[in-house]
């Protein structure tokens, strides 16, 4: 089955799923007589009726994000397996693969540098270097293609940026930076593994040169899986990359909903202009804050074909702390006076949808107990949000585990069933992250352990 047929089938299944989900939720049928009060105010009282309707409207804060995911999944083919180079790699611009680390897992960094360098050579790359930026010296073996940069303990940025933002800013200082303005930087996490497709996509993006920033898809199910629960939960993120991330960059060339901190491709001159020196508010989710400032400066973004591989958190505690940090960082970004509302409006809606998740989750229990009169457009939109989010888990599994279930529908069915079974866990963790994030300290940067040898 070729990629075009797969995409057409996926679109048909997605539309059918949304319609069927709405039907089984009773959107298109009238409720049984006497089950829904004609006057909610008379039955529940004015205050409780207002609360019930507010909860319903709050559930639609995520609608813009869902619409962008729908458009991204349907407009662009996600089943093309090979990225073709548009020009000879020998003629490509110079690329610096930059890994920022605390230095706590030196063996992981060394092994991944070796693996990624091998992939670069397999892809035919010549003009590249790996740069490891670390708080603690890890003493990488001498190699002309590897540069280790140790951030001095005494280094302070002008605005007081901390954590990863501080290390990233140190690399941009005049006496540290060795790159030319037209060179390119590919930001990786400690555990990120390159693929030939990703390298081809990056080279095509850099060679094109129309946009200063780019990003592609990251999957989490390659190699040994340490925690199936967190890995299956992260399948949603894969679909999110294929959906709204691709849509916002392909159509608008703007990070309307922000972007991730890994698989980030930037032109040196543009990155130095935007900088990571934005104080404490830009230090928790430095990636998101950076994207908003870059958009404010008028820079453009594009989607990069080809995927990279990472690991999901190994423990549920790390999974919770990871989500908490993201929530707090985006919260600081959205509430920053440095970013205009016009640039962060959609990001803000996405954040508030996440922040109110503990309230909207209650509707699972409240809707049957306190039914409200039918409103077809409103009820369909609510069912659409639920249907699409469920489909995102399914689609993410199909993309993430494609290398594991080839020619085995039984195994695919097992993965899909596992993903659906993790949804309650994911909702619970996301709710817990909201509560801890909203009421906890917002000046901490939790580092997730991704070194499989320490587990």
C-alpha positions in Angstrom: 0.0 0.0 0.0 1.6 3.3 -1.1 1.8 6.4 1.0 -1.0 8.2 -0.9 -3.5 5.4 -0.4 -2.5 5.2 3.3 -3.1 9.0 3.7 -6.5 8.8 1.9 -7.5 5.9 4.1 -6.4 7.7 7.3 -8.5 10.8 6.3 -11.6 8.7 5.6 -11.2 6.9 8.9 -10.7 10.2 10.8 -13.8 11.8 9.4 -15.9 8.6 10.0 -14.5 8.4 13.6 -15.6 11.9 14.4 -19.1 11.4 13.0 -19.6 8.0 14.6 -18.3 9.3 18.0 -20.8 12.2 17.8 -23.6 9.7 17.0 -22.8 7.4 19.8 -22.6 10.3 22.2 -26.2 11.1 21.2 -25.5 14.4 19.5 -27.8 13.7 16.6 -30.6 12.1 18.6 -33.2 13.6 21.0 -32.9 12.5 24.6 -35.6 10.4 26.2 -38.5 12.4 27.5 -38.0 13.5 31.1 -34.2 12.9 31.1 -33.3 16.5 30.4 -34.9 19.4 32.3 -36.7 22.0 30.2 -35.5 24.7 32.5 -32.0 24.1 34.1 -32.5 27.1 36.3 -35.7 25.7 37.8 -34.1 22.3 38.3 -30.5 23.2 39.5 -30.7 26.9 40.5 -29.2 29.9 38.8 -25.7 29.6 40.2 -25.2 25.9 39.5 -26.7 26.3 36.0 -24.1 29.1 35.3 -21.3 26.8 36.6 -22.4 23.9 34.4 -22.5 26.1 31.3 -19.1 27.7 32.1 -17.6 24.2 32.4 -19.0 23.3 29.0 -17.5 26.5 27.4 -14.2 26.0 29.2 -13.9 22.6 27.5 -13.9 24.4 24.1 -10.8 26.4 24.9 -8.8 23.6 23.2 -10.9 23.9 20.1 -8.4 26.1 18.1 -5.7 23.5 18.8 -8.0 20.7 17.8 -8.9 22.4 14.5 -5.2 22.9 13.7 -4.5 19.3 14.5 -7.3 18.2 12.2 -6.1 20.3 9.4 -2.5 19.2 9.8 -3.4 15.5 9.9 -5.7 15.8 6.8 -3.8 18.3 4.6 -0.3 16.8 4.8 0.7 13.2 4.1 2.4 11.7 7.1 3.1 8.3 5.5 6.0 9.2 3.2 8.9 7.1 4.5 11.9 8.5 2.7 13.1 12.1 2.5 15.0 12.8 -0.8 17.9 15.2 -0.8 17.4 18.2 -3.1 21.2 19.0 -3.4 24.5 17.2 -2.9 25.4 17.2 0.8 29.0 18.3 -0.1 27.5 21.7 -1.1 25.3 22.1 2.0 25.9 24.9 4.5 27.8 24.3 7.7 25.8 22.6 10.4 26.5 22.5 14.2 24.7 19.8 16.2 24.5 21.3 19.7 23.8 19.2 22.8 23.2 21.0 26.1 23.7 18.9 29.2 24.3 19.2 32.9 27.0 16.6 32.5 25.3 14.1 34.8 25.3 11.4 32.2 28.6 11.5 30.4 28.5 8.0 29.0 25.1 8.6 27.4 26.4 11.8 25.7 29.5 10.1 24.4 27.6 7.1 23.0 25.0 9.3 21.3 27.6 11.6 19.8 29.3 8.5 18.3 26.0 7.1 17.0 24.9 10.5 15.6 28.2 11.1 13.9 28.0 7.7 12.2 24.5 8.6 10.9 25.8 11.9 9.5 28.5 10.1 7.6 26.0 7.5 6.3 23.9 10.4 5.0 26.9 11.8 3.2 27.4 14.9 5.4 30.8 16.7 5.3 30.2 20.2 6.7 29.3 19.6 10.3 30.5 19.6 13.9 29.1 18.4 17.2 29.2 20.8 20.1 28.5 19.6 23.6 27.7 22.4 26.1 28.0 21.2 29.6 28.0 22.6 33.2 30.4 19.8 34.2 33.4 18.7 32.1 32.8 15.2 30.6 36.1 15.0 28.8 35.1 13.9 25.4 37.8 12.1 23.4 39.7 14.4 21.1 38.0 14.7 17.7 38.2 17.5 15.1 34.4 17.2 14.6 33.6 17.4 18.3 33.9 20.5 20.5 33.2 20.5 24.3 32.2 23.8 25.8 32.1 24.0 29.6 30.0 26.8 31.0 32.0 28.6 33.7 30.3 28.6 37.1 30.8 32.3 37.4 29.0 33.1 34.1 25.9 35.3 34.4 23.8 36.6 31.6 22.7 40.2 31.4 19.1 39.4 32.4 19.8 36.7 34.8 18.7 33.8 32.6 19.2 30.4 34.3 19.3 26.7 33.6 19.4 25.6 29.9 18.8 29.2 28.7 21.9 30.3 30.5 24.0 27.6 28.8 22.5 28.3 25.4 23.2 32.0 25.8 26.8 31.3 26.7 27.4 29.6 23.4 26.2 32.8 21.6 28.7 35.1 23.3 31.3 36.7 21.0 34.3 35.1 22.7 32.7 31.6 22.7 30.8 31.4 19.4 32.9 30.0 16.5 30.1 29.9 13.9 29.5 32.2 11.0 26.2 34.2 10.7 25.0 32.0 7.8 25.8 28.7 9.5 23.1 26.5 11.1 22.6 25.0 14.5 20.6 21.9 15.2 19.6 21.7 18.9 19.4 18.2 20.4 18.8 16.7 23.8 21.2 14.3 25.5 19.2 11.2 24.3 18.3 12.5 20.8 19.3 10.1 18.0 19.4 11.4 14.4 18.1 9.4 11.4 19.1 9.6 7.8 15.7 11.0 6.9 16.1 13.8 9.5 19.5 14.8 8.2 18.2 14.9 4.7 15.3 17.0 5.9 17.6 19.4 7.7 19.9 19.8 4.7 17.0 20.5 2.4 15.7 23.1 4.9 19.1 24.8 5.2 19.8 24.7 1.5 16.4 26.3 0.8 17.2 29.1 3.2 13.8 30.8 3.0 13.1 30.5 6.8 15.4 31.1 9.8 13.9 28.4 12.1 12.6 24.9 11.6 11.4 21.8 13.4 10.3 18.3 12.7 8.8 15.2 14.3 10.2 13.3 17.3 9.1 9.7 18.1 9.6 7.9 21.3 9.1 4.1 20.6 12.4 3.3 18.9 15.0 1.0 20.6 14.4 -0.5 24.0 11.3 0.8 25.7 11.8 1.3 29.4 8.3 2.4 30.5 5.4 1.3 28.2 3.0 3.5 30.1 4.8 6.8 29.5 5.9 5.8 25.9 2.3 5.0 24.9 1.1 8.3 26.5 3.7 10.2 24.5 2.1 8.8 21.3 -0.2 11.8 21.5 2.8 14.1 21.2 3.8 12.4 17.9 0.4 13.1 16.4 0.6 16.6 17.8 3.8 17.1 15.8 2.2 15.8 12.7 -0.9 17.9 13.3 -0.7 21.4 14.6 3.1 21.8 14.5 3.2 20.9 10.9 0.1 23.0 10.1 1.3 26.2 11.8 4.7 26.0 10.1 3.6 24.9 6.7 0.7 27.4 6.3 1.5 30.3 8.6 5.3 29.9 9.1 4.8 31.0 12.7 4.9 29.2 16.1 1.3 30.0 16.9 1.3 27.3 19.6 5.0 27.4 20.4 7.4 24.6 19.7 9.6 22.0 21.4 13.2 22.4 22.7 14.7 19.6 20.7 15.0 19.0 16.9 15.3 22.8 16.7 17.1 24.1 13.6 18.2 27.8 13.6 20.3 30.1 11.6 23.2 31.5 13.7 22.6 35.1 13.0 18.8 34.9 13.8 19.4 32.9 17.0 21.9 35.4 18.2 19.5 38.2 17.5 16.6 36.6 19.4 18.9 35.2 22.1 18.0 33.2 25.2 18.7 36.0 27.6 15.2 36.8 28.8 15.4 36.5 32.5 13.7 34.0 34.8 10.5 34.1 32.9 12.3 32.8 29.8 14.3 30.1 31.7 11.7 27.4 32.5 10.4 26.8 29.0 13.2 28.6 27.1 12.2 26.9 23.9 8.6 28.3 24.0 9.7 31.8 25.1 12.4 31.9 22.4 9.8 31.0 19.7 7.5 33.8 20.8 10.3 36.4 20.8 11.4 35.2 17.3 7.9 35.6 16.0 7.7 39.1 17.5 11.0 39.9 15.6 9.4 38.8 12.3 11.4 35.7 11.7 9.7 32.8 9.9 9.5 29.1 10.6 9.0 25.9 8.5 8.4 22.2 9.1 11.3 19.8 8.5 10.6 16.4 7.0 12.2 13.4 8.7 11.9 12.2 12.3 14.4 12.0 15.2 14.2 9.5 18.1 14.1 10.2 21.8 13.0 8.3 25.0 9.9 8.9 27.1 10.5 9.5 30.8 11.5 6.2 32.6 9.3 6.8 35.7 5.9 8.2 36.3 7.5 10.8 38.7 9.7 12.1 35.9 6.7 12.1 33.6 4.8 14.2 36.1 7.7 16.6 36.7 8.3 17.0 33.0 4.7 18.1 32.4 4.7 20.4 35.4 7.8 22.2 34.1 6.2 22.6 30.7 3.1 24.0 32.2 4.9 26.5 34.4 7.2 27.6 31.6 4.3 28.2 29.2 2.5 30.0 32.0 5.4 32.4 32.5 5.6 32.9 28.7 2.0 33.7 28.3 2.0 36.1 31.2 5.2 37.9 30.1 4.8 41.6 29.3 7.6 41.2 26.7 5.3 39.4 24.3 2.3 41.0 22.8 -1.2 39.4 23.0 -1.4 39.1 19.3 1.6 36.8 19.2 0.6 34.6 22.2 -3.2 34.4 21.9 -3.4 30.8 20.6 -0.7 29.7 22.9 -2.7 31.3 25.8 -5.9 29.4 24.8 -3.9 26.2 24.7 -2.4 26.9 28.1 -5.7 27.8 29.8 -7.3 24.7 28.3 -4.5 22.7 30.0 -4.7 24.7 33.2 -8.5 24.1 33.5 -8.2 20.4 32.8 -9.1 19.4 36.4 -12.4 21.3 36.0 -13.2 20.1 32.6 -12.4 16.5 33.5 -15.2 16.6 36.1 -17.7 16.8 33.2 -17.3 13.0 32.8 -19.3 12.7 36.0 -21.3 16.0 35.9 -22.9 15.6 32.4 -24.8 12.5 33.2 -25.8 13.8 36.6 -26.9 17.3 35.5 -27.9 17.1 31.8 -28.5 20.3 30.0 -30.9 21.1 27.0 -29.5 20.1 23.6 -27.7 22.5 21.3 -26.6 20.7 18.2 -23.6 22.9 17.2 -22.3 23.2 20.8 -22.8 19.5 21.5 -21.1 18.5 18.2 -18.1 20.7 19.0 -17.7 19.0 22.4 -17.9 15.6 20.9 -15.4 16.7 18.1 -12.9 17.7 20.8 -13.2 14.3 22.5 -13.1 12.3 19.3 -10.1 14.0 17.8 -8.1 13.7 21.0 -8.8 10.0 21.2 -7.8 9.6 17.5 -4.6 11.5 18.2 -3.5 8.6 20.6 -4.4 6.1 17.9 -2.6 7.9 15.1 0.4 8.5 17.3 0.7 4.8 18.0 0.4 4.0 14.3 3.3 6.4 13.5 5.5 5.6 16.5 5.3 1.8 16.4 5.2 1.3 12.6 8.7 -0.4 12.7 7.5 -2.9 15.3 4.2 -4.1 13.9 5.0 -4.4 10.2 3.0 -7.3 8.7 1.4 -8.0 12.1 -2.1 -6.6 12.6 -2.3 -8.5 15.9 0.6 -6.6 17.3 -0.8 -3.3 16.0 -4.1 -4.1 17.7 -2.2 -4.7 21.0 -0.4 -1.4 20.7 -3.6 0.5 20.0 -5.4 -1.2 22.9 -2.5 -0.3 25.1 -2.6 3.3 24.1 -6.3 3.6 24.8 -5.8 2.0 28.2 -3.2 4.6 29.1 -5.6 7.5 28.5 -7.0 7.4 32.1 -3.4 7.4 33.4 -2.4 10.3 31.2 -5.5 12.3 32.3 -4.6 11.7 35.9 -1.0 12.7 35.5 -1.9 15.8 33.5 -4.3 16.9 36.2 -1.8 16.3 38.9 0.8 18.3 36.9 -1.6 21.2 36.6 -2.3 21.2 40.4 1.4 20.9 41.3 2.4 23.4 38.6 -0.1 26.1 39.3 0.4 26.1 43.1 4.1 25.0 43.3 7.3 26.9 42.9 7.9 28.2 39.4 11.7 28.8 39.6 12.9 25.2 39.3 14.1 23.2 36.3 13.6 19.5 36.8 16.0 17.3 34.7 14.5 14.0 33.5 16.8 11.0 33.5 17.1 9.6 30.0 20.2 7.4 30.6 18.9 3.8 30.3 22.0 2.5 32.0 21.1 4.2 35.3 17.7 2.6 35.5 
